Amino acid sequence: MKKWKFSGSTRSELGHRTWDRLASLKKTCSRWGVNFWTDLQDRMRGGGPIPRLAELIGHQAEETSARRAAAAPLA
């Protein structure tokens, strides 16, 4: 009886890229306090209640810019 090998890696370049993208998405979700699996399901089903990560990040960048502009000394 042959035992299956499990190497923990992908078999193709496409599989490798997909794995990397999912890992990056999971890390980004964690950083922004979004549940990875809920976000992934929301994206697959389309148009759910969770805002897209790009919107969250863009909103945060706008808030940061506004705070910096307000705190900057007037010349």
N, CA, C, O and CB atoms as a CASP TS submission, in Angstrom:
PFRMAT TS
TARGET T0000
AUTHOR 0000-0000-0000
METHOD Language model
MODEL 1
PARENT N/A
ATOM      1  N   MET     1       0.838  -1.174   0.000  1.00  0.00           N
ATOM      2  CA  MET     1       0.000   0.000   0.000  1.00  0.00           C
ATOM      3  C   MET     1       0.888   1.244   0.000  1.00  0.00           C
ATOM      4  O   MET     1       1.798   1.374   0.818  1.00  0.00           O
ATOM      5  CB  MET     1      -0.956  -0.005   1.215  1.00  0.00           C
ATOM      6  N   LYS     2       0.610   2.135  -0.914  1.00  0.00           N
ATOM      7  CA  LYS     2       1.408   3.351  -1.029  1.00  0.00           C
ATOM      8  C   LYS     2       0.830   4.442  -0.136  1.00  0.00           C
ATOM      9  O   LYS     2      -0.377   4.683  -0.135  1.00  0.00           O
ATOM     10  CB  LYS     2       1.467   3.828  -2.494  1.00  0.00           C
ATOM     11  N   LYS     3       1.692   5.090   0.613  1.00  0.00           N
ATOM     12  CA  LYS     3       1.265   6.221   1.428  1.00  0.00           C
ATOM     13  C   LYS     3       1.440   7.496   0.612  1.00  0.00           C
ATOM     14  O   LYS     3       2.400   7.644  -0.145  1.00  0.00           O
ATOM     15  CB  LYS     3       2.071   6.293   2.764  1.00  0.00           C
ATOM     16  N   TRP     4       0.505   8.399   0.781  1.00  0.00           N
ATOM     17  CA  TRP     4       0.577   9.677   0.069  1.00  0.00           C
ATOM     18  C   TRP     4       1.571  10.599   0.744  1.00  0.00           C
ATOM     19  O   TRP     4       1.644  10.664   1.971  1.00  0.00           O
ATOM     20  CB  TRP     4      -0.805  10.346   0.000  1.00  0.00           C
ATOM     21  N   LYS     5       2.323  11.300  -0.055  1.00  0.00           N
ATOM     22  CA  LYS     5       3.238  12.299   0.473  1.00  0.00           C
ATOM     23  C   LYS     5       2.479  13.605   0.672  1.00  0.00           C
ATOM     24  O   LYS     5       1.616  13.963  -0.131  1.00  0.00           O
ATOM     25  CB  LYS     5       4.454  12.500  -0.473  1.00  0.00           C
ATOM     26  N   PHE     6       2.802  14.298   1.726  1.00  0.00           N
ATOM     27  CA  PHE     6       2.226  15.607   1.961  1.00  0.00           C
ATOM     28  C   PHE     6       3.386  16.557   2.188  1.00  0.00           C
ATOM     29  O   PHE     6       4.036  16.524   3.233  1.00  0.00           O
ATOM     30  CB  PHE     6       1.230  15.601   3.174  1.00  0.00           C
ATOM     31  N   SER     7       3.638  17.399   1.206  1.00  0.00           N
ATOM     32  CA  SER     7       4.800  18.268   1.291  1.00  0.00           C
ATOM     33  C   SER     7       4.468  19.644   1.837  1.00  0.00           C
ATOM     34  O   SER     7       5.367  20.374   2.255  1.00  0.00           O
ATOM     35  CB  SER     7       5.432  18.404  -0.057  1.00  0.00           C
ATOM     36  N   GLY     8       3.182  20.016   1.840  1.00  0.00           N
ATOM     37  CA  GLY     8       2.815  21.341   2.318  1.00  0.00           C
ATOM     38  C   GLY     8       3.053  22.419   1.288  1.00  0.00           C
ATOM     39  O   GLY     8       3.049  23.604   1.622  1.00  0.00           O
ATOM     40  N   SER     9       3.258  22.037   0.056  1.00  0.00           N
ATOM     41  CA  SER     9       3.477  23.041  -0.989  1.00  0.00           C
ATOM     42  C   SER     9       2.490  22.819  -2.133  1.00  0.00           C
ATOM     43  O   SER     9       1.751  21.836  -2.163  1.00  0.00           O
ATOM     44  CB  SER     9       4.940  22.982  -1.514  1.00  0.00           C
ATOM     45  N   THR    10       2.503  23.756  -3.063  1.00  0.00           N
ATOM     46  CA  THR    10       1.607  23.667  -4.210  1.00  0.00           C
ATOM     47  C   THR    10       2.291  22.931  -5.352  1.00  0.00           C
ATOM     48  O   THR    10       3.498  22.689  -5.328  1.00  0.00           O
ATOM     49  CB  THR    10       1.161  25.067  -4.664  1.00  0.00           C
ATOM     50  N   ARG    11       1.490  22.581  -6.351  1.00  0.00           N
ATOM     51  CA  ARG    11       2.040  21.831  -7.484  1.00  0.00           C
ATOM     52  C   ARG    11       2.292  22.696  -8.719  1.00  0.00           C
ATOM     53  O   ARG    11       2.952  22.261  -9.663  1.00  0.00           O
ATOM     54  CB  ARG    11       1.106  20.707  -7.849  1.00  0.00           C
ATOM     55  N   SER    12       1.769  23.912  -8.708  1.00  0.00           N
ATOM     56  CA  SER    12       1.923  24.754  -9.892  1.00  0.00           C
ATOM     57  C   SER    12       2.216  26.196  -9.482  1.00  0.00           C
ATOM     58  O   SER    12       2.060  26.572  -8.321  1.00  0.00           O
ATOM     59  CB  SER    12       0.656  24.691 -10.772  1.00  0.00           C
ATOM     60  N   GLU    13       2.638  26.983 -10.451  1.00  0.00           N
ATOM     61  CA  GLU    13       2.900  28.404 -10.209  1.00  0.00           C
ATOM     62  C   GLU    13       1.604  29.122  -9.840  1.00  0.00           C
ATOM     63  O   GLU    13       1.592  29.976  -8.953  1.00  0.00           O
ATOM     64  CB  GLU    13       3.545  29.062 -11.454  1.00  0.00           C
ATOM     65  N   LEU    14       0.516  28.772 -10.524  1.00  0.00           N
ATOM     66  CA  LEU    14      -0.784  29.372 -10.210  1.00  0.00           C
ATOM     67  C   LEU    14      -1.192  29.049  -8.773  1.00  0.00           C
ATOM     68  O   LEU    14      -1.687  29.919  -8.058  1.00  0.00           O
ATOM     69  CB  LEU    14      -1.865  28.874 -11.196  1.00  0.00           C
ATOM     70  N   GLY    15      -0.987  27.814  -8.355  1.00  0.00           N
ATOM     71  CA  GLY    15      -1.289  27.421  -6.982  1.00  0.00           C
ATOM     72  C   GLY    15      -0.452  28.187  -5.979  1.00  0.00           C
ATOM     73  O   GLY    15      -0.942  28.576  -4.918  1.00  0.00           O
ATOM     74  N   HIS    16       0.807  28.403  -6.312  1.00  0.00           N
ATOM     75  CA  HIS    16       1.710  29.154  -5.437  1.00  0.00           C
ATOM     76  C   HIS    16       1.248  30.601  -5.308  1.00  0.00           C
ATOM     77  O   HIS    16       1.199  31.140  -4.202  1.00  0.00           O
ATOM     78  CB  HIS    16       3.155  29.101  -5.975  1.00  0.00           C
ATOM     79  N   ARG    17       0.909  31.232  -6.430  1.00  0.00           N
ATOM     80  CA  ARG    17       0.435  32.624  -6.400  1.00  0.00           C
ATOM     81  C   ARG    17      -0.875  32.745  -5.626  1.00  0.00           C
ATOM     82  O   ARG    17      -1.064  33.687  -4.857  1.00  0.00           O
ATOM     83  CB  ARG    17       0.249  33.158  -7.831  1.00  0.00           C
ATOM     84  N   THR    18      -1.778  31.784  -5.835  1.00  0.00           N
ATOM     85  CA  THR    18      -3.054  31.809  -5.133  1.00  0.00           C
ATOM     86  C   THR    18      -2.839  31.675  -3.632  1.00  0.00           C
ATOM     87  O   THR    18      -3.451  32.401  -2.849  1.00  0.00           O
ATOM     88  CB  THR    18      -3.971  30.692  -5.642  1.00  0.00           C
ATOM     89  N   TRP    19      -1.976  30.753  -3.230  1.00  0.00           N
ATOM     90  CA  TRP    19      -1.663  30.556  -1.821  1.00  0.00           C
ATOM     91  C   TRP    19      -1.085  31.833  -1.211  1.00  0.00           C
ATOM     92  O   TRP    19      -1.468  32.221  -0.107  1.00  0.00           O
ATOM     93  CB  TRP    19      -0.679  29.391  -1.650  1.00  0.00           C
ATOM     94  N   ASP    20      -0.164  32.486  -1.925  1.00  0.00           N
ATOM     95  CA  ASP    20       0.444  33.721  -1.441  1.00  0.00           C
ATOM     96  C   ASP    20      -0.593  34.830  -1.281  1.00  0.00           C
ATOM     97  O   ASP    20      -0.573  35.572  -0.298  1.00  0.00           O
ATOM     98  CB  ASP    20       1.548  34.172  -2.394  1.00  0.00           C
ATOM     99  N   ARG    21      -1.494  34.936  -2.246  1.00  0.00           N
ATOM    100  CA  ARG    21      -2.525  35.983  -2.178  1.00  0.00           C
ATOM    101  C   ARG    21      -3.480  35.755  -1.016  1.00  0.00           C
ATOM    102  O   ARG    21      -3.861  36.703  -0.329  1.00  0.00           O
ATOM    103  CB  ARG    21      -3.314  36.041  -3.488  1.00  0.00           C
ATOM    104  N   LEU    22      -3.866  34.509  -0.791  1.00  0.00           N
ATOM    105  CA  LEU    22      -4.752  34.217   0.336  1.00  0.00           C
ATOM    106  C   LEU    22      -4.045  34.488   1.664  1.00  0.00           C
ATOM    107  O   LEU    22      -4.664  34.988   2.603  1.00  0.00           O
ATOM    108  CB  LEU    22      -5.233  32.754   0.278  1.00  0.00           C
ATOM    109  N   ALA    23      -2.768  34.166   1.746  1.00  0.00           N
ATOM    110  CA  ALA    23      -2.009  34.441   2.965  1.00  0.00           C
ATOM    111  C   ALA    23      -1.915  35.945   3.208  1.00  0.00           C
ATOM    112  O   ALA    23      -2.033  36.402   4.345  1.00  0.00           O
ATOM    113  CB  ALA    23      -0.599  33.824   2.875  1.00  0.00           C
ATOM    114  N   SER    24      -1.702  36.710   2.145  1.00  0.00           N
ATOM    115  CA  SER    24      -1.639  38.158   2.262  1.00  0.00           C
ATOM    116  C   SER    24      -2.988  38.732   2.683  1.00  0.00           C
ATOM    117  O   SER    24      -3.052  39.627   3.526  1.00  0.00           O
ATOM    118  CB  SER    24      -1.190  38.778   0.941  1.00  0.00           C
ATOM    119  N   LEU    25      -4.065  38.214   2.095  1.00  0.00           N
ATOM    120  CA  LEU    25      -5.405  38.666   2.447  1.00  0.00           C
ATOM    121  C   LEU    25      -5.704  38.365   3.914  1.00  0.00           C
ATOM    122  O   LEU    25      -6.284  39.195   4.614  1.00  0.00           O
ATOM    123  CB  LEU    25      -6.453  38.001   1.539  1.00  0.00           C
ATOM    124  N   LYS    26      -5.312  37.187   4.375  1.00  0.00           N
ATOM    125  CA  LYS    26      -5.548  36.812   5.766  1.00  0.00           C
ATOM    126  C   LYS    26      -4.799  37.741   6.717  1.00  0.00           C
ATOM    127  O   LYS    26      -5.339  38.151   7.744  1.00  0.00           O
ATOM    128  CB  LYS    26      -5.126  35.357   6.006  1.00  0.00           C
ATOM    129  N   LYS    27      -3.577  38.066   6.377  1.00  0.00           N
ATOM    130  CA  LYS    27      -2.781  38.962   7.216  1.00  0.00           C
ATOM    131  C   LYS    27      -3.373  40.376   7.227  1.00  0.00           C
ATOM    132  O   LYS    27      -3.411  41.025   8.273  1.00  0.00           O
ATOM    133  CB  LYS    27      -1.324  39.002   6.722  1.00  0.00           C
ATOM    134  N   THR    28      -3.828  40.846   6.079  1.00  0.00           N
ATOM    135  CA  THR    28      -4.439  42.169   5.992  1.00  0.00           C
ATOM    136  C   THR    28      -5.733  42.212   6.797  1.00  0.00           C
ATOM    137  O   THR    28      -5.985  43.180   7.514  1.00  0.00           O
ATOM    138  CB  THR    28      -4.711  42.546   4.523  1.00  0.00           C
ATOM    139  N   CYS    29      -6.552  41.173   6.686  1.00  0.00           N
ATOM    140  CA  CYS    29      -7.793  41.103   7.470  1.00  0.00           C
ATOM    141  C   CYS    29      -7.476  41.164   8.961  1.00  0.00           C
ATOM    142  O   CYS    29      -8.132  41.883   9.714  1.00  0.00           O
ATOM    143  CB  CYS    29      -8.580  39.809   7.140  1.00  0.00           C
ATOM    144  N   SER    30      -6.482  40.417   9.374  1.00  0.00           N
ATOM    145  CA  SER    30      -6.102  40.403  10.781  1.00  0.00           C
ATOM    146  C   SER    30      -5.668  41.794  11.238  1.00  0.00           C
ATOM    147  O   SER    30      -6.032  42.237  12.327  1.00  0.00           O
ATOM    148  CB  SER    30      -4.976  39.389  11.022  1.00  0.00           C
ATOM    149  N   ARG    31      -4.905  42.464  10.419  1.00  0.00           N
ATOM    150  CA  ARG    31      -4.407  43.797  10.772  1.00  0.00           C
ATOM    151  C   ARG    31      -5.536  44.805  10.922  1.00  0.00           C
ATOM    152  O   ARG    31      -5.463  45.696  11.768  1.00  0.00           O
ATOM    153  CB  ARG    31      -3.425  44.284   9.723  1.00  0.00           C
ATOM    154  N   TRP    32      -6.583  44.671  10.105  1.00  0.00           N
ATOM    155  CA  TRP    32      -7.690  45.621  10.111  1.00  0.00           C
ATOM    156  C   TRP    32      -8.878  45.154  10.944  1.00  0.00           C
ATOM    157  O   TRP    32      -9.925  45.803  10.945  1.00  0.00           O
ATOM    158  CB  TRP    32      -8.139  45.880   8.707  1.00  0.00           C
ATOM    159  N   GLY    33      -8.728  44.037  11.651  1.00  0.00           N
ATOM    160  CA  GLY    33      -9.778  43.565  12.540  1.00  0.00           C
ATOM    161  C   GLY    33     -10.993  42.987  11.828  1.00  0.00           C
ATOM    162  O   GLY    33     -12.111  43.059  12.337  1.00  0.00           O
ATOM    163  N   VAL    34     -10.770  42.412  10.646  1.00  0.00           N
ATOM    164  CA  VAL    34     -11.845  41.814   9.862  1.00  0.00           C
ATOM    165  C   VAL    34     -11.660  40.300   9.884  1.00  0.00           C
ATOM    166  O   VAL    34     -10.549  39.802   9.698  1.00  0.00           O
ATOM    167  CB  VAL    34     -11.857  42.365   8.390  1.00  0.00           C
ATOM    168  N   ASN    35     -12.752  39.571  10.112  1.00  0.00           N
ATOM    169  CA  ASN    35     -12.674  38.112  10.103  1.00  0.00           C
ATOM    170  C   ASN    35     -12.394  37.639   8.682  1.00  0.00           C
ATOM    171  O   ASN    35     -13.153  37.943   7.763  1.00  0.00           O
ATOM    172  CB  ASN    35     -13.987  37.477  10.649  1.00  0.00           C
ATOM    173  N   PHE    36     -11.314  36.901   8.502  1.00  0.00           N
ATOM    174  CA  PHE    36     -10.880  36.461   7.177  1.00  0.00           C
ATOM    175  C   PHE    36     -11.944  35.635   6.467  1.00  0.00           C
ATOM    176  O   PHE    36     -12.277  35.912   5.315  1.00  0.00           O
ATOM    177  CB  PHE    36      -9.604  35.657   7.289  1.00  0.00           C
ATOM    178  N   TRP    37     -12.483  34.616   7.149  1.00  0.00           N
ATOM    179  CA  TRP    37     -13.444  33.723   6.501  1.00  0.00           C
ATOM    180  C   TRP    37     -14.749  34.440   6.176  1.00  0.00           C
ATOM    181  O   TRP    37     -15.347  34.192   5.129  1.00  0.00           O
ATOM    182  CB  TRP    37     -13.724  32.517   7.390  1.00  0.00           C
ATOM    183  N   THR    38     -15.194  35.326   7.063  1.00  0.00           N
ATOM    184  CA  THR    38     -16.409  36.090   6.794  1.00  0.00           C
ATOM    185  C   THR    38     -16.196  37.011   5.606  1.00  0.00           C
ATOM    186  O   THR    38     -17.073  37.132   4.751  1.00  0.00           O
ATOM    187  CB  THR    38     -16.830  36.901   8.030  1.00  0.00           C
ATOM    188  N   ASP    39     -15.037  37.663   5.543  1.00  0.00           N
ATOM    189  CA  ASP    39     -14.727  38.545   4.422  1.00  0.00           C
ATOM    190  C   ASP    39     -14.656  37.764   3.113  1.00  0.00           C
ATOM    191  O   ASP    39     -15.182  38.207   2.092  1.00  0.00           O
ATOM    192  CB  ASP    39     -13.408  39.279   4.670  1.00  0.00           C
ATOM    193  N   LEU    40     -14.007  36.608   3.145  1.00  0.00           N
ATOM    194  CA  LEU    40     -13.881  35.791   1.944  1.00  0.00           C
ATOM    195  C   LEU    40     -15.252  35.327   1.445  1.00  0.00           C
ATOM    196  O   LEU    40     -15.528  35.382   0.246  1.00  0.00           O
ATOM    197  CB  LEU    40     -12.981  34.582   2.218  1.00  0.00           C
ATOM    198  N   GLN    41     -16.099  34.878   2.352  1.00  0.00           N
ATOM    199  CA  GLN    41     -17.455  34.470   1.963  1.00  0.00           C
ATOM    200  C   GLN    41     -18.235  35.644   1.407  1.00  0.00           C
ATOM    201  O   GLN    41     -18.972  35.497   0.432  1.00  0.00           O
ATOM    202  CB  GLN    41     -18.202  33.866   3.158  1.00  0.00           C
ATOM    203  N   ASP    42     -18.079  36.806   2.016  1.00  0.00           N
ATOM    204  CA  ASP    42     -18.773  38.004   1.557  1.00  0.00           C
ATOM    205  C   ASP    42     -18.345  38.369   0.133  1.00  0.00           C
ATOM    206  O   ASP    42     -19.180  38.751  -0.687  1.00  0.00           O
ATOM    207  CB  ASP    42     -18.502  39.179   2.513  1.00  0.00           C
ATOM    208  N   ARG    43     -17.052  38.253  -0.161  1.00  0.00           N
ATOM    209  CA  ARG    43     -16.553  38.558  -1.503  1.00  0.00           C
ATOM    210  C   ARG    43     -17.059  37.540  -2.516  1.00  0.00           C
ATOM    211  O   ARG    43     -17.416  37.900  -3.638  1.00  0.00           O
ATOM    212  CB  ARG    43     -15.019  38.592  -1.512  1.00  0.00           C
ATOM    213  N   MET    44     -17.090  36.276  -2.125  1.00  0.00           N
ATOM    214  CA  MET    44     -17.526  35.229  -3.057  1.00  0.00           C
ATOM    215  C   MET    44     -19.017  35.353  -3.384  1.00  0.00           C
ATOM    216  O   MET    44     -19.436  35.121  -4.518  1.00  0.00           O
ATOM    217  CB  MET    44     -17.233  33.841  -2.470  1.00  0.00           C
ATOM    218  N   ARG    45     -19.798  35.715  -2.391  1.00  0.00           N
ATOM    219  CA  ARG    45     -21.243  35.864  -2.602  1.00  0.00           C
ATOM    220  C   ARG    45     -21.578  37.200  -3.242  1.00  0.00           C
ATOM    221  O   ARG    45     -22.578  37.317  -3.949  1.00  0.00           O
ATOM    222  CB  ARG    45     -21.992  35.723  -1.280  1.00  0.00           C
ATOM    223  N   GLY    46     -20.756  38.201  -3.002  1.00  0.00           N
ATOM    224  CA  GLY    46     -20.910  39.507  -3.635  1.00  0.00           C
ATOM    225  C   GLY    46     -21.852  40.447  -2.909  1.00  0.00           C
ATOM    226  O   GLY    46     -22.986  40.101  -2.579  1.00  0.00           O
ATOM    227  N   GLY    47     -21.346  41.644  -2.673  1.00  0.00           N
ATOM    228  CA  GLY    47     -22.167  42.735  -2.177  1.00  0.00           C
ATOM    229  C   GLY    47     -22.768  42.567  -0.800  1.00  0.00           C
ATOM    230  O   GLY    47     -23.903  42.982  -0.566  1.00  0.00           O
ATOM    231  N   GLY    48     -22.042  41.978   0.099  1.00  0.00           N
ATOM    232  CA  GLY    48     -22.549  41.798   1.453  1.00  0.00           C
ATOM    233  C   GLY    48     -22.332  43.032   2.314  1.00  0.00           C
ATOM    234  O   GLY    48     -21.969  44.096   1.813  1.00  0.00           O
ATOM    235  N   PRO    49     -22.557  42.879   3.613  1.00  0.00           N
ATOM    236  CA  PRO    49     -22.488  44.024   4.522  1.00  0.00           C
ATOM    237  C   PRO    49     -21.079  44.468   4.901  1.00  0.00           C
ATOM    238  O   PRO    49     -20.906  45.551   5.458  1.00  0.00           O
ATOM    239  CB  PRO    49     -23.229  43.702   5.755  1.00  0.00           C
ATOM    240  N   ILE    50     -20.079  43.655   4.609  1.00  0.00           N
ATOM    241  CA  ILE    50     -18.713  44.001   5.010  1.00  0.00           C
ATOM    242  C   ILE    50     -18.097  44.924   3.966  1.00  0.00           C
ATOM    243  O   ILE    50     -18.080  44.590   2.781  1.00  0.00           O
ATOM    244  CB  ILE    50     -17.842  42.723   5.191  1.00  0.00           C
ATOM    245  N   PRO    51     -17.586  46.098   4.395  1.00  0.00           N
ATOM    246  CA  PRO    51     -16.919  46.971   3.421  1.00  0.00           C
ATOM    247  C   PRO    51     -15.645  46.320   2.895  1.00  0.00           C
ATOM    248  O   PRO    51     -14.994  45.552   3.603  1.00  0.00           O
ATOM    249  CB  PRO    51     -16.592  48.337   4.054  1.00  0.00           C
ATOM    250  N   ARG    52     -15.301  46.626   1.672  1.00  0.00           N
ATOM    251  CA  ARG    52     -14.070  46.088   1.085  1.00  0.00           C
ATOM    252  C   ARG    52     -12.862  46.618   1.852  1.00  0.00           C
ATOM    253  O   ARG    52     -12.875  47.736   2.367  1.00  0.00           O
ATOM    254  CB  ARG    52     -13.965  46.459  -0.421  1.00  0.00           C
ATOM    255  N   LEU    53     -11.815  45.790   1.916  1.00  0.00           N
ATOM    256  CA  LEU    53     -10.608  46.191   2.639  1.00  0.00           C
ATOM    257  C   LEU    53     -10.010  47.470   2.056  1.00  0.00           C
ATOM    258  O   LEU    53      -9.497  48.308   2.798  1.00  0.00           O
ATOM    259  CB  LEU    53      -9.570  45.064   2.604  1.00  0.00           C
ATOM    260  N   ALA    54     -10.071  47.624   0.746  1.00  0.00           N
ATOM    261  CA  ALA    54      -9.541  48.838   0.114  1.00  0.00           C
ATOM    262  C   ALA    54     -10.279  50.077   0.622  1.00  0.00           C
ATOM    263  O   ALA    54      -9.667  51.130   0.808  1.00  0.00           O
ATOM    264  CB  ALA    54      -9.657  48.744  -1.423  1.00  0.00           C
ATOM    265  N   GLU    55     -11.581  49.958   0.846  1.00  0.00           N
ATOM    266  CA  GLU    55     -12.352  51.089   1.376  1.00  0.00           C
ATOM    267  C   GLU    55     -11.934  51.396   2.812  1.00  0.00           C
ATOM    268  O   GLU    55     -11.776  52.561   3.177  1.00  0.00           O
ATOM    269  CB  GLU    55     -13.867  50.790   1.315  1.00  0.00           C
ATOM    270  N   LEU    56     -11.754  50.356   3.627  1.00  0.00           N
ATOM    271  CA  LEU    56     -11.309  50.565   5.007  1.00  0.00           C
ATOM    272  C   LEU    56      -9.950  51.253   5.065  1.00  0.00           C
ATOM    273  O   LEU    56      -9.740  52.187   5.838  1.00  0.00           O
ATOM    274  CB  LEU    56     -11.246  49.233   5.746  1.00  0.00           C
ATOM    275  N   ILE    57      -9.039  50.773   4.236  1.00  0.00           N
ATOM    276  CA  ILE    57      -7.683  51.331   4.224  1.00  0.00           C
ATOM    277  C   ILE    57      -7.704  52.760   3.694  1.00  0.00           C
ATOM    278  O   ILE    57      -7.032  53.633   4.242  1.00  0.00           O
ATOM    279  CB  ILE    57      -6.739  50.456   3.369  1.00  0.00           C
ATOM    280  N   GLY    58      -8.475  53.007   2.622  1.00  0.00           N
ATOM    281  CA  GLY    58      -8.576  54.362   2.069  1.00  0.00           C
ATOM    282  C   GLY    58      -9.185  55.334   3.053  1.00  0.00           C
ATOM    283  O   GLY    58      -8.718  56.467   3.175  1.00  0.00           O
ATOM    284  N   HIS    59     -10.229  54.907   3.763  1.00  0.00           N
ATOM    285  CA  HIS    59     -10.871  55.759   4.766  1.00  0.00           C
ATOM    286  C   HIS    59      -9.889  56.103   5.879  1.00  0.00           C
ATOM    287  O   HIS    59      -9.826  57.247   6.327  1.00  0.00           O
ATOM    288  CB  HIS    59     -12.119  55.066   5.350  1.00  0.00           C
ATOM    289  N   GLN    60      -9.126  55.114   6.322  1.00  0.00           N
ATOM    290  CA  GLN    60      -8.131  55.341   7.369  1.00  0.00           C
ATOM    291  C   GLN    60      -7.054  56.317   6.889  1.00  0.00           C
ATOM    292  O   GLN    60      -6.614  57.178   7.651  1.00  0.00           O
ATOM    293  CB  GLN    60      -7.488  54.006   7.799  1.00  0.00           C
ATOM    294  N   ALA    61      -6.633  56.186   5.635  1.00  0.00           N
ATOM    295  CA  ALA    61      -5.615  57.097   5.085  1.00  0.00           C
ATOM    296  C   ALA    61      -6.147  58.526   5.031  1.00  0.00           C
ATOM    297  O   ALA    61      -5.416  59.468   5.336  1.00  0.00           O
ATOM    298  CB  ALA    61      -5.179  56.639   3.671  1.00  0.00           C
ATOM    299  N   GLU    62      -7.407  58.695   4.648  1.00  0.00           N
ATOM    300  CA  GLU    62      -8.014  60.030   4.609  1.00  0.00           C
ATOM    301  C   GLU    62      -8.069  60.645   6.008  1.00  0.00           C
ATOM    302  O   GLU    62      -7.759  61.823   6.186  1.00  0.00           O
ATOM    303  CB  GLU    62      -9.431  59.960   4.005  1.00  0.00           C
ATOM    304  N   GLU    63      -8.465  59.846   6.995  1.00  0.00           N
ATOM    305  CA  GLU    63      -8.521  60.343   8.372  1.00  0.00           C
ATOM    306  C   GLU    63      -7.140  60.752   8.865  1.00  0.00           C
ATOM    307  O   GLU    63      -6.987  61.783   9.521  1.00  0.00           O
ATOM    308  CB  GLU    63      -9.115  59.279   9.301  1.00  0.00           C
ATOM    309  N   THR    64      -6.141  59.945   8.547  1.00  0.00           N
ATOM    310  CA  THR    64      -4.777  60.258   8.962  1.00  0.00           C
ATOM    311  C   THR    64      -4.298  61.554   8.320  1.00  0.00           C
ATOM    312  O   THR    64      -3.689  62.389   8.989  1.00  0.00           O
ATOM    313  CB  THR    64      -3.831  59.108   8.602  1.00  0.00           C
ATOM    314  N   SER    65      -4.570  61.728   7.023  1.00  0.00           N
ATOM    315  CA  SER    65      -4.170  62.954   6.328  1.00  0.00           C
ATOM    316  C   SER    65      -4.868  64.172   6.921  1.00  0.00           C
ATOM    317  O   SER    65      -4.253  65.225   7.090  1.00  0.00           O
ATOM    318  CB  SER    65      -4.483  62.849   4.829  1.00  0.00           C
ATOM    319  N   ALA    66      -6.147  64.027   7.236  1.00  0.00           N
ATOM    320  CA  ALA    66      -6.898  65.143   7.812  1.00  0.00           C
ATOM    321  C   ALA    66      -6.346  65.517   9.190  1.00  0.00           C
ATOM    322  O   ALA    66      -6.226  66.700   9.510  1.00  0.00           O
ATOM    323  CB  ALA    66      -8.393  64.788   7.917  1.00  0.00           C
ATOM    324  N   ARG    67      -6.011  64.516  10.004  1.00  0.00           N
ATOM    325  CA  ARG    67      -5.439  64.800  11.323  1.00  0.00           C
ATOM    326  C   ARG    67      -4.087  65.492  11.208  1.00  0.00           C
ATOM    327  O   ARG    67      -3.787  66.418  11.962  1.00  0.00           O
ATOM    328  CB  ARG    67      -5.295  63.511  12.128  1.00  0.00           C
ATOM    329  N   ARG    68      -3.276  65.033  10.259  1.00  0.00           N
ATOM    330  CA  ARG    68      -1.947  65.654  10.075  1.00  0.00           C
ATOM    331  C   ARG    68      -2.092  67.088   9.591  1.00  0.00           C
ATOM    332  O   ARG    68      -1.347  67.964  10.031  1.00  0.00           O
ATOM    333  CB  ARG    68      -1.092  64.840   9.068  1.00  0.00           C
ATOM    334  N   ALA    69      -3.037  67.343   8.695  1.00  0.00           N
ATOM    335  CA  ALA    69      -3.254  68.696   8.189  1.00  0.00           C
ATOM    336  C   ALA    69      -3.746  69.614   9.297  1.00  0.00           C
ATOM    337  O   ALA    69      -3.344  70.776   9.365  1.00  0.00           O
ATOM    338  CB  ALA    69      -4.256  68.682   7.030  1.00  0.00           C
ATOM    339  N   ALA    70      -4.602  69.110  10.155  1.00  0.00           N
ATOM    340  CA  ALA    70      -5.125  69.917  11.261  1.00  0.00           C
ATOM    341  C   ALA    70      -4.045  70.198  12.309  1.00  0.00           C
ATOM    342  O   ALA    70      -4.060  71.247  12.952  1.00  0.00           O
ATOM    343  CB  ALA    70      -6.318  69.209  11.915  1.00  0.00           C
ATOM    344  N   ALA    71      -3.120  69.271  12.478  1.00  0.00           N
ATOM    345  CA  ALA    71      -2.072  69.429  13.481  1.00  0.00           C
ATOM    346  C   ALA    71      -0.878  70.235  12.968  1.00  0.00           C
ATOM    347  O   ALA    71      -0.049  70.684  13.759  1.00  0.00           O
ATOM    348  CB  ALA    71      -1.604  68.072  13.947  1.00  0.00           C
ATOM    349  N   ALA    72      -0.786  70.420  11.650  1.00  0.00           N
ATOM    350  CA  ALA    72       0.357  71.128  11.069  1.00  0.00           C
ATOM    351  C   ALA    72       0.298  72.609  11.435  1.00  0.00           C
ATOM    352  O   ALA    72      -0.769  73.222  11.381  1.00  0.00           O
ATOM    353  CB  ALA    72       0.385  70.954   9.530  1.00  0.00           C
ATOM    354  N   PRO    73       1.440  73.184  11.808  1.00  0.00           N
ATOM    355  CA  PRO    73       1.457  74.620  12.145  1.00  0.00           C
ATOM    356  C   PRO    73       1.217  75.463  10.882  1.00  0.00           C
ATOM    357  O   PRO    73       1.690  75.144   9.791  1.00  0.00           O
ATOM    358  CB  PRO    73       2.818  75.014  12.812  1.00  0.00           C
ATOM    359  N   LEU    74       0.479  76.528  11.079  1.00  0.00           N
ATOM    360  CA  LEU    74       0.218  77.431   9.951  1.00  0.00           C
ATOM    361  C   LEU    74       1.451  78.269   9.678  1.00  0.00           C
ATOM    362  O   LEU    74       2.071  78.784  10.609  1.00  0.00           O
ATOM    363  CB  LEU    74      -1.004  78.342  10.234  1.00  0.00           C
ATOM    364  N   ALA    75       1.810  78.412   8.425  1.00  0.00           N
ATOM    365  CA  ALA    75       3.021  79.162   8.072  1.00  0.00           C
ATOM    366  C   ALA    75       2.682  80.579   7.707  1.00  0.00           C
ATOM    367  O   ALA    75       3.573  81.363   7.381  1.00  0.00           O
ATOM    368  CB  ALA    75       3.761  78.493   6.922  1.00  0.00           C
TER
END
